[in-house]
Amino acid sequence: MIEISLIQHPNQTFPVILEGVRYDLTLKDCGNFMVIDIVRDDIVIIQGQRLLPYTPLIPYKYLANGNLIFATENNELPDWNKFGVTQQLFYLTSEEWLSIS
């Protein structure tokens, strides 16, 4: 499991290399909830997906090599004010994901 560093900012876009694959992640604040866009090697995988705690961010197995999950304290909805404090974004490899799903 790899923790992906987040900054406390309502809207952010950043690249991350995971298992040799480039992901461009965009997190957006939509008022009472947050959404994510995921682009893998210049191909849009997810756009405007609502962030929920402990739920795979890539909902379809055929689109996922590994998967991303948001961990929050007390199953709170992701909130950019708590990024890096009580809320983290993690990448799980395919093997890790299969062992818990």
trRosetta pair geometry for C-beta under 8 A, 3 or more apart (Angstrom, degrees):
i j d omega theta_ij theta_ji phi_ij phi_ji
1 90 5.2 -5 -176 -174 104 124
1 91 7.1 158 -159 77 54 49
1 92 5.5 -19 -106 -97 80 73
1 93 7.9 -117 -75 0 42 78
1 96 5.9 165 -64 -167 76 161
2 18 6.6 -172 59 -124 150 102
2 90 6.6 145 74 -159 44 67
2 91 4.5 -13 60 56 100 101
3 88 5.5 -41 -142 -180 107 128
3 89 7.2 111 -162 77 61 54
3 90 5.6 -40 -99 -100 55 76
4 16 5.7 -24 -132 -111 117 166
4 25 7.5 63 159 18 153 162
4 68 7.5 -18 5 -133 142 112
4 88 7.8 140 52 177 62 79
4 89 4.5 -46 61 95 106 106
4 90 6.9 -180 6 -97 85 21
4 91 6.1 80 -39 -22 111 100
5 84 7.1 35 -156 -94 69 111
6 12 7.2 142 -155 68 81 153
6 27 7.3 23 -138 5 120 160
6 80 7.9 -129 156 -137 124 72
6 83 4.0 -94 108 -177 123 126
6 84 5.7 -150 70 -43 81 92
6 87 7.9 -42 58 106 145 91
6 88 7.4 -180 14 -135 115 48
6 89 5.7 97 -41 7 122 115
7 12 6.1 148 52 -97 100 157
7 83 6.7 44 97 104 17 137
7 84 7.3 8 -114 -21 24 138
8 80 6.0 122 -157 156 55 79
8 81 6.2 50 -157 -133 109 30
8 82 7.9 120 -114 12 104 11
8 83 5.1 180 -88 55 62 101
8 84 6.5 -96 -50 33 89 117
8 85 7.8 36 -79 -18 122 108
9 12 4.9 100 81 -57 115 112
9 80 6.2 -83 80 180 24 132
10 28 7.5 29 149 -162 76 41
10 29 3.6 -48 -169 -6 100 138
10 80 4.9 -179 -98 47 45 163
11 26 7.8 0 -170 -175 77 86
11 27 6.9 -170 -138 94 36 65
11 28 5.2 21 -116 -118 89 64
11 29 6.1 -96 -56 13 75 87
12 26 7.2 -174 96 -146 44 50
12 27 5.2 8 54 50 84 99
12 80 8.0 145 -2 -131 112 126
13 24 6.7 13 -175 176 96 93
13 25 7.0 179 -145 92 52 47
13 26 4.3 -9 -101 -102 90 84
13 27 7.8 -171 -74 22 46 60
14 24 7.5 -173 97 -150 26 60
14 25 6.0 -15 61 60 71 89
15 22 5.9 -18 -165 -167 113 98
15 23 6.9 149 -156 82 59 47
15 24 5.1 -33 -96 -97 74 71
15 25 7.7 147 -106 15 24 73
16 22 7.7 150 78 -153 35 53
16 23 5.2 -19 63 64 84 98
16 25 6.5 5 11 1 111 116
16 91 7.8 -167 126 -43 138 143
17 20 6.9 5 179 -118 101 15
17 21 7.0 154 -156 71 61 33
17 22 5.6 -31 -98 -94 74 62
17 23 7.6 167 -94 19 23 75
18 21 5.8 -33 71 62 70 87
18 23 5.9 5 16 -1 112 121
18 65 8.0 158 109 79 104 124
18 66 6.5 -105 145 43 126 132
18 91 5.0 -114 -132 -180 144 164
19 65 6.2 -150 78 127 144 136
19 66 6.3 136 -5 -15 141 124
19 93 6.4 118 -68 -117 134 92
21 40 6.0 0 164 -162 119 101
21 41 6.1 -74 -159 -42 86 105
21 65 6.2 137 -1 22 159 157
22 40 7.2 143 85 -157 55 50
22 41 5.7 109 54 -81 88 58
23 38 6.3 -30 -161 -160 106 88
23 39 6.9 141 -161 76 53 52
23 40 5.5 -20 -101 -99 74 71
24 37 7.9 -19 109 110 86 96
24 38 7.7 145 75 -159 55 39
24 39 4.2 -10 55 60 102 109
25 36 6.4 -28 -163 -162 90 106
25 37 7.2 153 -158 79 41 61
25 38 6.0 -5 -106 -106 72 69
25 39 7.9 -153 -66 29 34 72
25 68 8.0 135 -105 -107 133 169
26 36 6.7 146 78 -158 56 54
26 37 4.1 5 51 47 109 105
27 34 6.0 4 -173 176 92 123
27 35 7.6 162 -152 84 49 42
27 36 5.5 -19 -99 -100 65 79
27 51 7.5 23 -137 -50 97 143
27 80 7.1 142 133 -90 127 108
28 34 6.5 160 81 -159 45 73
28 35 5.2 -15 59 60 99 88
28 36 7.6 177 18 -82 76 32
28 37 7.7 46 -9 -9 112 96
29 34 5.6 -39 -103 -103 48 87
29 80 5.8 -69 -74 -5 114 133
30 33 5.4 -18 66 74 106 72
30 34 6.4 159 14 -107 86 28
30 35 5.7 51 -24 -8 129 103
32 77 7.8 36 156 95 70 160
33 50 5.7 -6 153 -149 136 103
33 51 6.9 175 176 49 87 80
33 77 5.9 -81 -116 176 78 141
33 78 7.8 67 -162 60 63 82
34 50 7.5 118 82 -156 44 57
34 51 4.5 -10 84 27 94 128
34 77 7.5 153 16 156 88 97
34 78 4.9 -77 42 95 130 109
34 79 7.2 -178 -24 -92 124 31
34 80 6.7 131 -89 -41 141 90
35 48 5.0 -14 178 -154 145 46
35 49 6.0 142 -160 68 82 36
35 50 5.5 -49 -100 -93 79 43
35 51 6.4 -163 -102 -16 22 84
36 46 6.6 29 102 108 89 123
36 49 5.3 -33 61 65 82 94
36 51 5.7 88 -20 -68 105 98
36 57 6.0 -24 73 -157 148 127
37 44 7.3 -48 -172 -142 99 95
37 46 6.4 -173 -146 99 38 71
37 47 4.9 19 -122 -121 93 60
37 48 6.7 23 -78 -34 84 45
37 49 7.6 146 -85 16 35 85
38 44 7.8 113 85 -161 53 53
38 45 4.6 -45 100 64 101 110
38 46 4.3 39 33 42 102 99
38 47 8.0 -126 33 -63 57 46
38 49 7.4 -11 -1 19 103 131
38 57 6.6 120 -43 134 142 116
38 58 6.5 -87 75 -78 163 95
38 68 7.4 -174 -99 19 141 141
39 42 6.5 9 167 -121 112 17
39 43 6.6 157 -163 71 71 32
39 44 5.4 -38 -104 -97 83 52
39 45 6.6 171 -107 8 24 83
40 43 5.6 -29 70 62 73 89
40 45 5.1 46 2 -36 106 127
40 65 7.9 157 -153 -1 151 111
44 47 5.7 2 -177 -48 123 112
45 58 6.1 -28 150 -118 129 109
45 63 5.3 132 -154 176 103 122
46 49 4.4 -18 172 -22 123 131
46 57 6.6 -147 40 154 170 84
46 58 6.2 -134 -36 -104 129 65
46 59 7.8 110 -100 7 124 86
46 63 7.8 115 -47 140 87 150
49 57 6.2 120 109 -166 145 76
49 59 7.6 -175 -134 -19 134 108
51 57 7.4 -10 -114 -108 71 105
51 70 5.5 52 -172 -13 106 160
51 77 7.2 109 98 -173 89 78
51 78 4.2 -38 124 30 133 138
52 55 4.1 23 84 20 107 139
52 70 7.2 155 86 51 29 120
52 77 7.1 -50 -120 -123 52 76
52 78 7.7 -117 -85 -6 10 99
53 70 5.5 -96 -113 97 49 94
53 71 6.8 65 -155 -139 91 23
53 72 4.2 -90 -105 28 126 111
53 75 4.9 -174 73 -146 147 56
53 76 6.7 99 -47 64 141 40
53 77 6.9 -127 -25 -105 97 30
53 78 6.8 160 -68 -46 74 77
54 69 5.8 27 -127 -175 34 122
54 70 7.2 -87 -32 73 36 61
54 71 6.6 61 -70 -105 77 58
54 72 7.7 -108 -22 27 84 81
54 75 7.0 -54 13 -114 121 85
55 69 6.8 154 58 -133 27 87
55 70 7.6 -7 42 37 72 91
56 59 6.0 138 94 -95 103 45
56 64 7.3 -38 180 -83 129 159
56 67 4.6 -35 -143 179 104 142
56 68 7.3 105 -159 63 58 50
56 69 6.2 -51 -96 -81 43 88
56 97 7.5 67 -106 -146 122 120
56 101 7.6 16 -50 -96 132 131
57 67 6.7 158 40 -178 73 84
57 68 4.2 -24 31 78 128 101
57 69 6.7 -165 -18 -85 90 35
57 70 7.2 88 -62 -22 112 91
58 63 5.3 -144 -178 100 113 108
58 64 4.2 143 104 -81 136 105
58 67 5.2 -134 43 -126 102 86
58 68 6.6 90 -10 25 91 86
59 63 8.0 33 60 47 51 128
60 63 4.5 69 78 10 100 109
60 64 6.9 167 87 -12 52 94
61 64 5.8 -71 -143 41 35 106
64 67 4.9 3 -157 -77 141 87
64 94 7.6 148 129 -99 91 84
64 97 7.3 -109 140 130 135 174
65 94 5.9 -81 162 -55 55 108
66 91 5.7 67 111 174 135 89
66 92 5.3 -171 180 93 105 50
66 93 4.5 -74 -104 -129 125 25
66 94 5.3 -102 -88 -44 62 55
66 96 7.1 28 -145 49 108 102
66 97 5.9 161 -159 -22 63 127
67 91 7.5 171 90 -152 30 58
67 92 5.5 -10 60 57 76 97
67 97 4.8 98 20 -107 110 142
68 89 6.3 -3 -171 -176 108 96
68 90 6.9 159 -152 84 59 45
68 91 5.5 -31 -96 -98 74 65
68 92 7.6 175 -87 16 24 75
69 89 7.6 169 86 -153 37 54
69 90 5.5 -15 60 61 82 95
69 92 6.7 24 3 -9 108 115
70 78 5.0 -47 173 -72 154 124
70 87 6.6 2 -180 -172 96 99
70 88 7.5 169 -155 87 54 39
70 89 5.6 -28 -103 -101 69 69
70 90 7.8 166 -93 20 22 75
71 87 6.8 171 89 -150 57 51
71 88 5.0 -5 56 59 104 86
71 89 7.7 -174 19 -84 76 20
71 90 6.1 40 -14 -6 113 117
72 75 6.3 89 82 -134 104 15
72 76 4.6 -121 152 57 132 78
72 77 7.3 47 -12 83 179 5
72 78 6.1 -138 -68 -81 132 58
72 82 7.4 69 -137 108 96 137
72 86 6.6 54 -159 129 61 87
72 87 4.6 0 -106 -108 79 94
73 76 6.1 13 71 8 65 114
73 82 7.7 -113 22 175 107 142
73 86 3.9 -45 -9 176 126 119
73 87 7.1 -96 1 -63 79 68
76 79 6.7 -45 138 -2 120 113
76 82 7.4 33 93 53 142 165
76 86 7.6 47 36 115 134 121
76 87 7.4 -90 76 -77 110 116
78 82 7.9 -149 -160 64 50 106
78 83 7.9 42 -168 -77 93 85
78 87 5.8 131 -129 -169 72 146
79 82 4.9 58 77 16 96 106
79 83 7.8 -141 95 -35 50 72
79 87 6.7 154 47 -13 67 159
80 83 5.4 -18 -153 -17 48 118
82 85 5.0 -102 -162 58 61 109
82 86 4.9 -44 -177 50 117 89
82 87 4.5 82 112 5 101 114
83 87 5.5 -58 -96 81 41 104
83 88 7.8 107 -156 -92 59 39
83 89 8.0 -5 -141 -16 99 98
84 87 7.5 -11 5 69 30 67
84 88 7.0 83 -92 -92 34 76
92 96 4.0 -130 -170 98 94 120
92 97 4.5 128 112 -63 119 80
92 100 7.5 -71 -163 30 160 127
93 96 4.7 94 49 10 76 102
93 97 6.8 -142 92 -6 37 89
94 97 5.7 -58 -144 38 28 111
94 98 6.2 26 158 -18 65 108
95 98 6.0 -55 -145 36 28 109
95 99 6.5 27 156 -22 62 108
96 99 5.8 -59 -151 33 30 112
96 100 6.9 2 160 0 64 108
97 100 6.6 -76 -154 45 29 92
97 101 5.7 10 163 -11 71 122
98 101 6.2 -62 -123 42 27 101
